[in-house]
Amino acid sequence: RVQVRNGADFSFVCSKIPFAISCLSDFLPNNNLIDLDLVNKMRIPLTNIKVTRMMISGQSVRSVGFINQTIQCVRRGQVTGTIHLNARVIRDLYTMFDVDCVASSRTYTRLMGRKP
């Protein structure tokens, strides 16, 4: 867990690629959101593939599908267990918002131990 402005970042690993899930108190989508380029690097298959437009914090983005994947938790630099991640895949999420993955309100509560 690394403190950032308005929340915290939690480290995870999938297919030997580390990434962060950002828990932001001022940005809580209905679904977890993850960057398409990251999903492609980790070779996670997309499900429910459908390109749609949506608005995130006033920015128009494209959703391209969903993922369902078990990922490894990292604590103090060591892999400590696994969790299941369901997320909506967003094209250029990292470029637009400088995050790999954004936690939904449910995931925020699980990771932070409190409601947003």
N, C-alpha and C positions, 0 to 999 in steps of 0.2 A: 504494500500500500504506500503510495506516494501522494502527499497532499498537493493539490493544485488549487488555483483560484476557483471558488464555487464548488469544491468537491474533492475527489480523490481518483487516482488511477490505480488499477489493479492489474498485475502482470499474469499472463497466461501463455501457454505454448501449444501449438498445434502443428504437426508435421515438421517439427524442429524449428519452427519460426515463432519467435516471441512477439507478442503484441499486448496492447493495453486495452482494458475496458474502462472507459471514463464514466464515473458517477458524478453527474453535474446537477446541483440542486436547482439551477435555473433552466435546465433543458431536459425534460423527461418525456420522451416519446412513448406511444402506446406499445411499440415493439422495440426490441433491441435493434440497433442499426449497425451494420458493418460495411466496410469499404470493399468494393468489387475487386480492386487490384490485389488486396490482401487475401481475399477468398481465392482468387486465381493462383496466387503464389503458393497457398497451402493446398491447392488442388482439392478443394471441398466442392462436391457436386451441388449445383443449384436445383431447387425444387420449385414448383409453381412458377415457372418462368413466364413473366409477363412484364413488358416495359410500360410503366405508368409514370405520369408526372405527379409530383407532390411538393408541398411547401414545407420547408424546415427553417424555422427562425427567419422567415421572410425571404429565403432563397428558394428558387425553383430547382428541384433535383429530379433525377430519374431513379425509380426503384426498378430493379431488374429481376427480382425473384426472392426466394428465401433459402436459408440453410438450416439444417438440423445436424449438429455435430457435438461429439464429446471432446472437450478440451482439457488440458492439464493445468492445474493451479500451480503458481510459483509463490513460494514464501521464503524470504531470506536467501534468495538465489537457488533454492532447491525445489524440485517438483514434489508436491505434497499430496496430490490427489487429483480427482477429476470432477468436472461438472458438465452438464449438458447445456448447450447454447442453441437457442432458436433465435434467428435474427432475420430481419429484412435486409437485403443487400442493396446498397446505394452506390451508384456510379459517382466517383470523385469525392466521396465523403472526406477523405484525408485532405485533399487539395482545398476543399471549401471551408472545412471546420477544424483542421489540424488534429483530428482524432482518428484512431483505428476503428474503434467501436464505441457506441454510446449505449449506456444501460437504460432499460425501461424502468418504470417505477417499481415493478416487481423485483427485477434484478438489483436495482439500487438498494432496496430494503434487505435483500439477502446478503449483499456484499458489505454494506455499511452497518448493518445491525440495527437500523432505525428507519422510520418512514421519512420520506423527503419533506 
